[in-house]
Every structure is written in structure tokens, then in C-alpha cells.
Amino acid sequence: MKKNCAFLILKCLFVHTVFSQTLFHRIEETYNGLDSVSYIENTISMYKEKVKKEIREMDNLLLELAGFDYNNIDSIQRNNLIDSITGKTNSSESRIKERTGRFSSAVLEKPLHFVLNLHIDSCAKNDENIRLLPDSSSMPFNLFYFDKHSNFRFVVFFENDQISHYDEKYRTFSKPIGKNAPKVFKEILRKKPKYLLYCHDLEQMNTILYIIDDEICLYRIAQKKKYELSEYKKKFLYSK
């Protein structure tokens, strides 16, 4: 009986170690494959397309309210009508250029952290050994910006290869998270982590992960509690 117990304990420790190593190596591979210049360029281009779509929808509404059928006018007529309604200084092109320019300035600031998205392996959610995996999409990194004093300045979140959210603050609907986040990020950055990581599957914006000395750690922001990843999974995931 004692031998069986010892075997099970060793097996669990081995499995945790293997999964942790596998995750670490996959994270390393994903970061090693990052072309940061192209990633920023793609981010700005994606934002510009997002703005174009939003402004076109707004212009369609303006035309509709003014009594025009925007589906039955050509591009030249459309532009002339929009200019007459909004004024040439507030044309579609000028609005796109202005908004894209502001965004470009924000995402070209330094220092920048590429924050890799992780997710829970859907094939292992009911397994006793829940695994995290790096995002395998073409835009797997969120962009976190801090000033030289480690104050949070800007964030761009990605989901399913699209910009899902961007803001000048780590904005949440939770007052404890919003209050503690600046302090938590400062504390983590003081440790000079190798990588910052994010996993929406783990309490959404209440958790931030980071790697120090090849160890994956997790911080629960509202509670201001730090855990080694395997410790967190055992305490909050395996017990469910």
C-alpha cells in the first residue's frame, strides 16, 4: 500500500513537471517565432481596417438619417454627400487618418511587452491534469505598455486574430482588480520577468502570469496573491 501511494505521488509530480516543461518550451517557441516589427505593423493595419468599418457604418447612418439610400449611390456621390453633411475638414478619410495616427503613436511607444495569450486545452478541461497552451493564432500576443516607472499606459487585447479591446487603462468592471492592477504590475516588473502571459480562461482579467528563472508564476490581482502555476491549478482548478 505504501509503495502504491509513493508511486502515485511520484507520478503526479512527474506529470506536473512534464506539463510545466512542455508549456514553458511552447511559450519559448512562440516568442522565438515573433517578428515584433511585423506584428506592430499588422496591429496598426488591423486597427485602421476596424476604424474604416466603424466610420463607414456611421456614415451610412448619417446618409440614412438625411434621407439618402446609401446602397444606390456611387463612391463619388457618397463622398460628396458625406462632405456636405460633416464638412470637408471632418471627412471620412480625415477621421480615419486622425484616429489611426493616434493609435499608431500609442502602440509605437516604449517600453512594450508582448503578452502571450494562453488558453486551457479544451481536450483536458475535465482531466485531473488541466493543461494550458499558447494561443496558436496569427495574432497571439497582447500589447502592454508601461512608462519608465512601470506605470500602466496602454493595452491592446487580441482574440481570434482580431483586436478585441484597447484602452489607456487596465479597465475592468471589478473595483478590486482596477485598484490593485497598477501595484501588481509594478511589483511584477520590478522582478524583471522574462515574459508576461495572459489567460482569459483563468478568472479573466483577475490573473496575470509571468516567467522568472524558468518558473511560471501567477498573480491573482484582486486578492494580491502569488502562486506557482502548478500550485494555483491544484488549489483552484483540480478541486472543482
PyRosetta script that sets phi, psi and omega in degrees:
from pyrosetta import init, pose_from_sequence

init()
pose = pose_from_sequence("MKKNCAFLILKCLFVHTVFSQTLFHRIEETYNGLDSVSYIENTISMYKEKVKKEIREMDNLLLELAGFDYNNIDSIQRNNLIDSITGKTNSSESRIKERTGRFSSAVLEKPLHFVLNLHIDSCAKNDENIRLLPDSSSMPFNLFYFDKHSNFRFVVFFENDQISHYDEKYRTFSKPIGKNAPKVFKEILRKKPKYLLYCHDLEQMNTILYIIDDEICLYRIAQKKKYELSEYKKKFLYSK")
pose.set_psi(1, -44.1)
pose.set_omega(1, 179.4)
pose.set_phi(2, -63.2)
pose.set_psi(2, -38.5)
pose.set_omega(2, 179.4)
pose.set_phi(3, -64.3)
pose.set_psi(3, -40.5)
pose.set_omega(3, 179.4)
pose.set_phi(4, -63.1)
pose.set_psi(4, -43.2)
pose.set_omega(4, 178.9)
pose.set_phi(5, -62.7)
pose.set_psi(5, -44.5)
pose.set_omega(5, 179.8)
pose.set_phi(6, -62.5)
pose.set_psi(6, -39.7)
pose.set_omega(6, 179.0)
pose.set_phi(7, -63.2)
pose.set_psi(7, -43.3)
pose.set_omega(7, -179.9)
pose.set_phi(8, -63.7)
pose.set_psi(8, -41.2)
pose.set_omega(8, 178.9)
pose.set_phi(9, -62.7)
pose.set_psi(9, -46.2)
pose.set_omega(9, 179.4)
pose.set_phi(10, -64.2)
pose.set_psi(10, -37.2)
pose.set_omega(10, 178.7)
pose.set_phi(11, -63.9)
pose.set_psi(11, -45.0)
pose.set_omega(11, 179.5)
pose.set_phi(12, -61.8)
pose.set_psi(12, -44.0)
pose.set_omega(12, 179.4)
pose.set_phi(13, -63.2)
pose.set_psi(13, -40.0)
pose.set_omega(13, 179.8)
pose.set_phi(14, -64.9)
pose.set_psi(14, -44.6)
pose.set_omega(14, -179.1)
pose.set_phi(15, -62.7)
pose.set_psi(15, -45.0)
pose.set_omega(15, 178.0)
pose.set_phi(16, -59.6)
pose.set_psi(16, -42.3)
pose.set_omega(16, -178.5)
pose.set_phi(17, -65.5)
pose.set_psi(17, -44.4)
pose.set_omega(17, -179.4)
pose.set_phi(18, -61.9)
pose.set_psi(18, -46.7)
pose.set_omega(18, -179.7)
pose.set_phi(19, -63.6)
pose.set_psi(19, -40.6)
pose.set_omega(19, 179.9)
pose.set_phi(20, -63.3)
pose.set_psi(20, -44.7)
pose.set_omega(20, 179.2)
pose.set_phi(21, -63.8)
pose.set_psi(21, -42.5)
pose.set_omega(21, -179.7)
pose.set_phi(22, -61.1)
pose.set_psi(22, -45.1)
pose.set_omega(22, 178.7)
pose.set_phi(23, -62.1)
pose.set_psi(23, -45.4)
pose.set_omega(23, -179.4)
pose.set_phi(24, -59.4)
pose.set_psi(24, -45.0)
pose.set_omega(24, -178.5)
pose.set_phi(25, -67.2)
pose.set_psi(25, -36.7)
pose.set_omega(25, 177.8)
pose.set_phi(26, -67.6)
pose.set_psi(26, -37.5)
pose.set_omega(26, 176.3)
pose.set_phi(27, -62.8)
pose.set_psi(27, -45.5)
pose.set_omega(27, 179.0)
pose.set_phi(28, -58.5)
pose.set_psi(28, -45.1)
pose.set_omega(28, -178.8)
pose.set_phi(29, -62.7)
pose.set_psi(29, -40.3)
pose.set_omega(29, -179.2)
pose.set_phi(30, -66.1)
pose.set_psi(30, -43.3)
pose.set_omega(30, 178.3)
pose.set_phi(31, -67.5)
pose.set_psi(31, -37.8)
pose.set_omega(31, 179.6)
pose.set_phi(32, -65.4)
pose.set_psi(32, -25.7)
pose.set_omega(32, 179.8)
pose.set_phi(33, -89.3)
pose.set_psi(33, 2.5)
pose.set_omega(33, -177.2)
pose.set_phi(34, -77.3)
pose.set_psi(34, 126.0)
pose.set_omega(34, 169.6)
pose.set_phi(35, -101.9)
pose.set_psi(35, 95.8)
pose.set_omega(35, -170.8)
pose.set_phi(36, -62.9)
pose.set_psi(36, -37.0)
pose.set_omega(36, -179.0)
pose.set_phi(37, -65.2)
pose.set_psi(37, -48.6)
pose.set_omega(37, 179.5)
pose.set_phi(38, -64.2)
pose.set_psi(38, -35.4)
pose.set_omega(38, -178.7)
pose.set_phi(39, -64.2)
pose.set_psi(39, -43.1)
pose.set_omega(39, 178.8)
pose.set_phi(40, -66.3)
pose.set_psi(40, -42.4)
pose.set_omega(40, 178.5)
pose.set_phi(41, -60.5)
pose.set_psi(41, -43.2)
pose.set_omega(41, 178.9)
pose.set_phi(42, -65.2)
pose.set_psi(42, -35.8)
pose.set_omega(42, 178.7)
pose.set_phi(43, -63.5)
pose.set_psi(43, -46.4)
pose.set_omega(43, 179.7)
pose.set_phi(44, -64.7)
pose.set_psi(44, -42.3)
pose.set_omega(44, 178.9)
pose.set_phi(45, -63.2)
pose.set_psi(45, -41.1)
pose.set_omega(45, 178.9)
pose.set_phi(46, -64.6)
pose.set_psi(46, -40.7)
pose.set_omega(46, 178.5)
pose.set_phi(47, -64.1)
pose.set_psi(47, -42.0)
pose.set_omega(47, -179.8)
pose.set_phi(48, -60.4)
pose.set_psi(48, -42.7)
pose.set_omega(48, 178.3)
pose.set_phi(49, -65.1)
pose.set_psi(49, -36.5)
pose.set_omega(49, 177.7)
pose.set_phi(50, -63.9)
pose.set_psi(50, -43.2)
pose.set_omega(50, 178.9)
pose.set_phi(51, -65.5)
pose.set_psi(51, -43.5)
pose.set_omega(51, 178.1)
pose.set_phi(52, -55.1)
pose.set_psi(52, -46.2)
pose.set_omega(52, -179.3)
pose.set_phi(53, -63.3)
pose.set_psi(53, -44.9)
pose.set_omega(53, -179.0)
pose.set_phi(54, -63.4)
pose.set_psi(54, -44.0)
pose.set_omega(54, -178.5)
pose.set_phi(55, -68.8)
pose.set_psi(55, -38.0)
pose.set_omega(55, 177.4)
pose.set_phi(56, -61.9)
pose.set_psi(56, -41.3)
pose.set_omega(56, 178.6)
pose.set_phi(57, -64.9)
pose.set_psi(57, -38.8)
pose.set_omega(57, 177.5)
pose.set_phi(58, -65.8)
pose.set_psi(58, -41.4)
pose.set_omega(58, 179.2)
pose.set_phi(59, -66.3)
pose.set_psi(59, -38.1)
pose.set_omega(59, 176.6)
pose.set_phi(60, -59.1)
pose.set_psi(60, -41.3)
pose.set_omega(60, 179.5)
pose.set_phi(61, -65.6)
pose.set_psi(61, -41.5)
pose.set_omega(61, 178.0)
pose.set_phi(62, -60.5)
pose.set_psi(62, -44.3)
pose.set_omega(62, 179.9)
pose.set_phi(63, -63.8)
pose.set_psi(63, -40.8)
pose.set_omega(63, -179.7)
pose.set_phi(64, -64.7)
pose.set_psi(64, -43.2)
pose.set_omega(64, 178.9)
pose.set_phi(65, -65.8)
pose.set_psi(65, -28.7)
pose.set_omega(65, 179.2)
pose.set_phi(66, -84.2)
pose.set_psi(66, -1.0)
pose.set_omega(66, 176.0)
pose.set_phi(67, 91.9)
pose.set_psi(67, 15.8)
pose.set_omega(67, -179.8)
pose.set_phi(68, -104.1)
pose.set_psi(68, 144.6)
pose.set_omega(68, 175.4)
pose.set_phi(69, -91.3)
pose.set_psi(69, 98.1)
pose.set_omega(69, -174.1)
pose.set_phi(70, -66.8)
pose.set_psi(70, -13.3)
pose.set_omega(70, 178.4)
pose.set_phi(71, -79.0)
pose.set_psi(71, -17.0)
pose.set_omega(71, -174.5)
pose.set_phi(72, -117.8)
pose.set_psi(72, 28.7)
pose.set_omega(72, 175.3)
pose.set_phi(73, -128.2)
pose.set_psi(73, 146.6)
pose.set_omega(73, -179.5)
pose.set_phi(74, -80.2)
pose.set_psi(74, 174.2)
pose.set_omega(74, -173.8)
pose.set_phi(75, -63.6)
pose.set_psi(75, -36.8)
pose.set_omega(75, -179.4)
pose.set_phi(76, -66.9)
pose.set_psi(76, -47.3)
pose.set_omega(76, 177.2)
pose.set_phi(77, -60.3)
pose.set_psi(77, -41.6)
pose.set_omega(77, -178.9)
pose.set_phi(78, -59.4)
pose.set_psi(78, -49.7)
pose.set_omega(78, -178.3)
pose.set_phi(79, -62.5)
pose.set_psi(79, -40.5)
pose.set_omega(79, 179.1)
pose.set_phi(80, -63.7)
pose.set_psi(80, -41.3)
pose.set_omega(80, 179.5)
pose.set_phi(81, -66.7)
pose.set_psi(81, -41.6)
pose.set_omega(81, 178.7)
pose.set_phi(82, -63.5)
pose.set_psi(82, -41.8)
pose.set_omega(82, 179.3)
pose.set_phi(83, -62.3)
pose.set_psi(83, -39.0)
pose.set_omega(83, -178.7)
pose.set_phi(84, -69.5)
pose.set_psi(84, -27.8)
pose.set_omega(84, -179.4)
pose.set_phi(85, -83.9)
pose.set_psi(85, -45.2)
pose.set_omega(85, -173.6)
pose.set_phi(86, -98.2)
pose.set_psi(86, -19.2)
pose.set_omega(86, -174.5)
pose.set_phi(87, 93.9)
pose.set_psi(87, 140.5)
pose.set_omega(87, -175.2)
pose.set_phi(88, -61.5)
pose.set_psi(88, -29.3)
pose.set_omega(88, -180.0)
pose.set_phi(89, -70.8)
pose.set_psi(89, -14.3)
pose.set_omega(89, 180.0)
pose.set_phi(90, -120.2)
pose.set_psi(90, 36.5)
pose.set_omega(90, -178.0)
pose.set_phi(91, -68.5)
pose.set_psi(91, 167.8)
pose.set_omega(91, 179.8)
pose.set_phi(92, -58.3)
pose.set_psi(92, -46.7)
pose.set_omega(92, -178.2)
pose.set_phi(93, -62.2)
pose.set_psi(93, -42.0)
pose.set_omega(93, -179.1)
pose.set_phi(94, -67.0)
pose.set_psi(94, -36.8)
pose.set_omega(94, 178.3)
pose.set_phi(95, -67.9)
pose.set_psi(95, -41.0)
pose.set_omega(95, 177.7)
pose.set_phi(96, -62.3)
pose.set_psi(96, -45.7)
pose.set_omega(96, -178.6)
pose.set_phi(97, -63.4)
pose.set_psi(97, -43.5)
pose.set_omega(97, -178.0)
pose.set_phi(98, -64.4)
pose.set_psi(98, -48.6)
pose.set_omega(98, -178.1)
pose.set_phi(99, -66.8)
pose.set_psi(99, -41.1)
pose.set_omega(99, 179.4)
pose.set_phi(100, -66.3)
pose.set_psi(100, -37.5)
pose.set_omega(100, 178.6)
pose.set_phi(101, -62.9)
pose.set_psi(101, -43.0)
pose.set_omega(101, 178.8)
pose.set_phi(102, -63.7)
pose.set_psi(102, -43.0)
pose.set_omega(102, 179.5)
pose.set_phi(103, -64.7)
pose.set_psi(103, -44.1)
pose.set_omega(103, 179.5)
pose.set_phi(104, -58.1)
pose.set_psi(104, -43.3)
pose.set_omega(104, 179.7)
pose.set_phi(105, -61.2)
pose.set_psi(105, -39.3)
pose.set_omega(105, -178.7)
pose.set_phi(106, -67.8)
pose.set_psi(106, -43.8)
pose.set_omega(106, -174.6)
pose.set_phi(107, -83.1)
pose.set_psi(107, -6.5)
pose.set_omega(107, 176.0)
pose.set_phi(108, -96.7)
pose.set_psi(108, 1.6)
pose.set_omega(108, 178.2)
pose.set_phi(109, -74.6)
pose.set_psi(109, 162.3)
pose.set_omega(109, 178.1)
pose.set_phi(110, -125.6)
pose.set_psi(110, 159.7)
pose.set_omega(110, -7.0)
pose.set_phi(111, -80.7)
pose.set_psi(111, 149.2)
pose.set_omega(111, -177.7)
pose.set_phi(112, -114.7)
pose.set_psi(112, 139.6)
pose.set_omega(112, 173.2)
pose.set_phi(113, -117.2)
pose.set_psi(113, 123.9)
pose.set_omega(113, 171.1)
pose.set_phi(114, -82.3)
pose.set_psi(114, 114.2)
pose.set_omega(114, -173.0)
pose.set_phi(115, -106.6)
pose.set_psi(115, 107.1)
pose.set_omega(115, -173.9)
pose.set_phi(116, -70.6)
pose.set_psi(116, 132.4)
pose.set_omega(116, 173.3)
pose.set_phi(117, -76.6)
pose.set_psi(117, 134.0)
pose.set_omega(117, 171.9)
pose.set_phi(118, -116.2)
pose.set_psi(118, 158.5)
pose.set_omega(118, 174.1)
pose.set_phi(119, -144.1)
pose.set_psi(119, 159.9)
pose.set_omega(119, 177.1)
pose.set_phi(120, -78.2)
pose.set_psi(120, 130.9)
pose.set_omega(120, 177.9)
pose.set_phi(121, -58.8)
pose.set_psi(121, 117.3)
pose.set_omega(121, -176.4)
pose.set_phi(122, -62.8)
pose.set_psi(122, -23.6)
pose.set_omega(122, -179.8)
pose.set_phi(123, -80.4)
pose.set_psi(123, -8.8)
pose.set_omega(123, -175.1)
pose.set_phi(124, -122.9)
pose.set_psi(124, 12.5)
pose.set_omega(124, -176.1)
pose.set_phi(125, -62.9)
pose.set_psi(125, -30.1)
pose.set_omega(125, -179.9)
pose.set_phi(126, -102.6)
pose.set_psi(126, 8.9)
pose.set_omega(126, 179.5)
pose.set_phi(127, -85.9)
pose.set_psi(127, 153.8)
pose.set_omega(127, 177.2)
pose.set_phi(128, -71.9)
pose.set_psi(128, -14.4)
pose.set_omega(128, 179.0)
pose.set_phi(129, -116.4)
pose.set_psi(129, 74.1)
pose.set_omega(129, -178.6)
pose.set_phi(130, -63.9)
pose.set_psi(130, 131.4)
pose.set_omega(130, -176.5)
pose.set_phi(131, -112.2)
pose.set_psi(131, 144.8)
pose.set_omega(131, 171.0)
pose.set_phi(132, -103.2)
pose.set_psi(132, 144.1)
pose.set_omega(132, 179.5)
pose.set_phi(133, -131.5)
pose.set_psi(133, 146.8)
pose.set_omega(133, 174.5)
pose.set_phi(134, -67.6)
pose.set_psi(134, 148.5)
pose.set_omega(134, 174.6)
pose.set_phi(135, -60.0)
pose.set_psi(135, 131.6)
pose.set_omega(135, -177.6)
pose.set_phi(136, -103.5)
pose.set_psi(136, 10.4)
pose.set_omega(136, 179.7)
pose.set_phi(137, -74.8)
pose.set_psi(137, 176.8)
pose.set_omega(137, -179.8)
pose.set_phi(138, -78.6)
pose.set_psi(138, -14.4)
pose.set_omega(138, 178.2)
pose.set_phi(139, -127.3)
pose.set_psi(139, 71.3)
pose.set_omega(139, -173.2)
pose.set_phi(140, -87.3)
pose.set_psi(140, -6.2)
pose.set_omega(140, -174.8)
pose.set_phi(141, -106.6)
pose.set_psi(141, 133.0)
pose.set_omega(141, 166.3)
pose.set_phi(142, -83.7)
pose.set_psi(142, 159.9)
pose.set_omega(142, -180.0)
pose.set_phi(143, -114.8)
pose.set_psi(143, 118.3)
pose.set_omega(143, 178.6)
pose.set_phi(144, -113.9)
pose.set_psi(144, 130.0)
pose.set_omega(144, -178.9)
pose.set_phi(145, -116.8)
pose.set_psi(145, 134.9)
pose.set_omega(145, 177.9)
pose.set_phi(146, -130.9)
pose.set_psi(146, 152.5)
pose.set_omega(146, 174.4)
pose.set_phi(147, -85.1)
pose.set_psi(147, -175.6)
pose.set_omega(147, -175.0)
pose.set_phi(148, -67.8)
pose.set_psi(148, -13.4)
pose.set_omega(148, 177.2)
pose.set_phi(149, -100.5)
pose.set_psi(149, 14.1)
pose.set_omega(149, 179.1)
pose.set_phi(150, 67.0)
pose.set_psi(150, 22.2)
pose.set_omega(150, 173.7)
pose.set_phi(151, -81.4)
pose.set_psi(151, 137.8)
pose.set_omega(151, -178.9)
pose.set_phi(152, -68.6)
pose.set_psi(152, 131.5)
pose.set_omega(152, -175.5)
pose.set_phi(153, -122.0)
pose.set_psi(153, -34.4)
pose.set_omega(153, -176.0)
pose.set_phi(154, -164.3)
pose.set_psi(154, 151.3)
pose.set_omega(154, 178.9)
pose.set_phi(155, -144.5)
pose.set_psi(155, 141.9)
pose.set_omega(155, 171.6)
pose.set_phi(156, -128.0)
pose.set_psi(156, 119.0)
pose.set_omega(156, 178.2)
pose.set_phi(157, -100.7)
pose.set_psi(157, 141.8)
pose.set_omega(157, 177.1)
pose.set_phi(158, -118.1)
pose.set_psi(158, 145.9)
pose.set_omega(158, 175.1)
pose.set_phi(159, -150.6)
pose.set_psi(159, 128.8)
pose.set_omega(159, -179.6)
pose.set_phi(160, 53.6)
pose.set_psi(160, 45.1)
pose.set_omega(160, 176.9)
pose.set_phi(161, 65.4)
pose.set_psi(161, 21.1)
pose.set_omega(161, 179.2)
pose.set_phi(162, -133.1)
pose.set_psi(162, 152.7)
pose.set_omega(162, 173.1)
pose.set_phi(163, -70.5)
pose.set_psi(163, 117.6)
pose.set_omega(163, -178.3)
pose.set_phi(164, -96.6)
pose.set_psi(164, -24.6)
pose.set_omega(164, -174.6)
pose.set_phi(165, -167.8)
pose.set_psi(165, 141.0)
pose.set_omega(165, 172.6)
pose.set_phi(166, -146.1)
pose.set_psi(166, 145.4)
pose.set_omega(166, -174.1)
pose.set_phi(167, -164.0)
pose.set_psi(167, 161.9)
pose.set_omega(167, 176.5)
pose.set_phi(168, -87.0)
pose.set_psi(168, -4.9)
pose.set_omega(168, 177.9)
pose.set_phi(169, -133.7)
pose.set_psi(169, 160.8)
pose.set_omega(169, 172.5)
pose.set_phi(170, -81.7)
pose.set_psi(170, 75.0)
pose.set_omega(170, -168.3)
pose.set_phi(171, -83.9)
pose.set_psi(171, 130.0)
pose.set_omega(171, 178.4)
pose.set_phi(172, -138.3)
pose.set_psi(172, 170.7)
pose.set_omega(172, 175.3)
pose.set_phi(173, -88.5)
pose.set_psi(173, 1.9)
pose.set_omega(173, -178.8)
pose.set_phi(174, -105.7)
pose.set_psi(174, 119.9)
pose.set_omega(174, -179.8)
pose.set_phi(175, -62.8)
pose.set_psi(175, -44.0)
pose.set_omega(175, 178.7)
pose.set_phi(176, -60.6)
pose.set_psi(176, -38.8)
pose.set_omega(176, 179.4)
pose.set_phi(177, -67.0)
pose.set_psi(177, -48.1)
pose.set_omega(177, 179.5)
pose.set_phi(178, -59.6)
pose.set_psi(178, -37.3)
pose.set_omega(178, -179.2)
pose.set_phi(179, -72.2)
pose.set_psi(179, -41.8)
pose.set_omega(179, -173.7)
pose.set_phi(180, -86.5)
pose.set_psi(180, -23.6)
pose.set_omega(180, -173.8)
pose.set_phi(181, -53.4)
pose.set_psi(181, -48.9)
pose.set_omega(181, -179.3)
pose.set_phi(182, -58.2)
pose.set_psi(182, -40.2)
pose.set_omega(182, 179.7)
pose.set_phi(183, -68.4)
pose.set_psi(183, -40.6)
pose.set_omega(183, -179.1)
pose.set_phi(184, -64.1)
pose.set_psi(184, -45.6)
pose.set_omega(184, 179.9)
pose.set_phi(185, -63.3)
pose.set_psi(185, -39.9)
pose.set_omega(185, 178.0)
pose.set_phi(186, -61.6)
pose.set_psi(186, -43.9)
pose.set_omega(186, -179.7)
pose.set_phi(187, -62.9)
pose.set_psi(187, -42.9)
pose.set_omega(187, -179.9)
pose.set_phi(188, -66.3)
pose.set_psi(188, -45.6)
pose.set_omega(188, -176.7)
pose.set_phi(189, -65.9)
pose.set_psi(189, -29.4)
pose.set_omega(189, 176.4)
pose.set_phi(190, -62.1)
pose.set_psi(190, -26.7)
pose.set_omega(190, 179.3)
pose.set_phi(191, -81.3)
pose.set_psi(191, -4.8)
pose.set_omega(191, -179.7)
pose.set_phi(192, 54.1)
pose.set_psi(192, 63.7)
pose.set_omega(192, -179.8)
pose.set_phi(193, -66.9)
pose.set_psi(193, 151.2)
pose.set_omega(193, 177.4)
pose.set_phi(194, -68.1)
pose.set_psi(194, -44.3)
pose.set_omega(194, 178.8)
pose.set_phi(195, -141.8)
pose.set_psi(195, 150.6)
pose.set_omega(195, 164.9)
pose.set_phi(196, -104.0)
pose.set_psi(196, 144.1)
pose.set_omega(196, -177.2)
pose.set_phi(197, -134.6)
pose.set_psi(197, 155.8)
pose.set_omega(197, -178.8)
pose.set_phi(198, -138.0)
pose.set_psi(198, 137.5)
pose.set_omega(198, 178.7)
pose.set_phi(199, -136.7)
pose.set_psi(199, 104.6)
pose.set_omega(199, -179.1)
pose.set_phi(200, -62.6)
pose.set_psi(200, -28.9)
pose.set_omega(200, -179.1)
pose.set_phi(201, -65.3)
pose.set_psi(201, -20.2)
pose.set_omega(201, -179.0)
pose.set_phi(202, -103.3)
pose.set_psi(202, 88.7)
pose.set_omega(202, 176.1)
pose.set_phi(203, 59.6)
pose.set_psi(203, 23.2)
pose.set_omega(203, 176.7)
pose.set_phi(204, 52.9)
pose.set_psi(204, -122.0)
pose.set_omega(204, -173.1)
pose.set_phi(205, -82.2)
pose.set_psi(205, 5.1)
pose.set_omega(205, -179.8)
pose.set_phi(206, -85.8)
pose.set_psi(206, -6.1)
pose.set_omega(206, 179.8)
pose.set_phi(207, -125.6)
pose.set_psi(207, 141.1)
pose.set_omega(207, 171.3)
pose.set_phi(208, -132.5)
pose.set_psi(208, 135.0)
pose.set_omega(208, -179.4)
pose.set_phi(209, -108.5)
pose.set_psi(209, 157.2)
pose.set_omega(209, 178.8)
pose.set_phi(210, -157.0)
pose.set_psi(210, 159.4)
pose.set_omega(210, -179.0)
pose.set_phi(211, -118.0)
pose.set_psi(211, 125.7)
pose.set_omega(211, 175.5)
pose.set_phi(212, -134.1)
pose.set_psi(212, 128.7)
pose.set_omega(212, -179.2)
pose.set_phi(213, 52.6)
pose.set_psi(213, 43.8)
pose.set_omega(213, 178.1)
pose.set_phi(214, 62.3)
pose.set_psi(214, 17.1)
pose.set_omega(214, 177.3)
pose.set_phi(215, -110.3)
pose.set_psi(215, 132.5)
pose.set_omega(215, 179.7)
pose.set_phi(216, -90.5)
pose.set_psi(216, 119.9)
pose.set_omega(216, -178.2)
pose.set_phi(217, -117.6)
pose.set_psi(217, 163.4)
pose.set_omega(217, -179.1)
pose.set_phi(218, -138.2)
pose.set_psi(218, 140.9)
pose.set_omega(218, 178.9)
pose.set_phi(219, -120.2)
pose.set_psi(219, 123.5)
pose.set_omega(219, 172.1)
pose.set_phi(220, -87.3)
pose.set_psi(220, 112.8)
pose.set_omega(220, -167.3)
pose.set_phi(221, -68.8)
pose.set_psi(221, -49.6)
pose.set_omega(221, -177.6)
pose.set_phi(222, -61.6)
pose.set_psi(222, -38.5)
pose.set_omega(222, -177.0)
pose.set_phi(223, -88.0)
pose.set_psi(223, -12.9)
pose.set_omega(223, -176.5)
pose.set_phi(224, 52.7)
pose.set_psi(224, 47.4)
pose.set_omega(224, -179.9)
pose.set_phi(225, -118.7)
pose.set_psi(225, 134.4)
pose.set_omega(225, 179.3)
pose.set_phi(226, -105.1)
pose.set_psi(226, 143.8)
pose.set_omega(226, 179.3)
pose.set_phi(227, -142.0)
pose.set_psi(227, 151.2)
pose.set_omega(227, 163.5)
pose.set_phi(228, -76.0)
pose.set_psi(228, 145.2)
pose.set_omega(228, -170.6)
pose.set_phi(229, -55.3)
pose.set_psi(229, -44.7)
pose.set_omega(229, -179.4)
pose.set_phi(230, -64.7)
pose.set_psi(230, -34.1)
pose.set_omega(230, 177.3)
pose.set_phi(231, -66.3)
pose.set_psi(231, -43.0)
pose.set_omega(231, 178.9)
pose.set_phi(232, -62.6)
pose.set_psi(232, -45.6)
pose.set_omega(232, -178.3)
pose.set_phi(233, -62.0)
pose.set_psi(233, -41.3)
pose.set_omega(233, 180.0)
pose.set_phi(234, -65.0)
pose.set_psi(234, -38.6)
pose.set_omega(234, -174.8)
pose.set_phi(235, -79.7)
pose.set_psi(235, -37.8)
pose.set_omega(235, -170.8)
pose.set_phi(236, -114.9)
pose.set_psi(236, -16.4)
pose.set_omega(236, -178.0)
pose.set_phi(237, -110.5)
pose.set_psi(237, -48.8)
pose.set_omega(237, -176.8)
pose.set_phi(238, -68.7)
pose.set_psi(238, -24.4)
pose.set_omega(238, -176.6)
pose.set_phi(239, -79.8)
pose.set_psi(239, -9.6)
pose.set_omega(239, -176.6)
pose.set_phi(240, -75.5)
pose.dump_pdb("model.pdb")
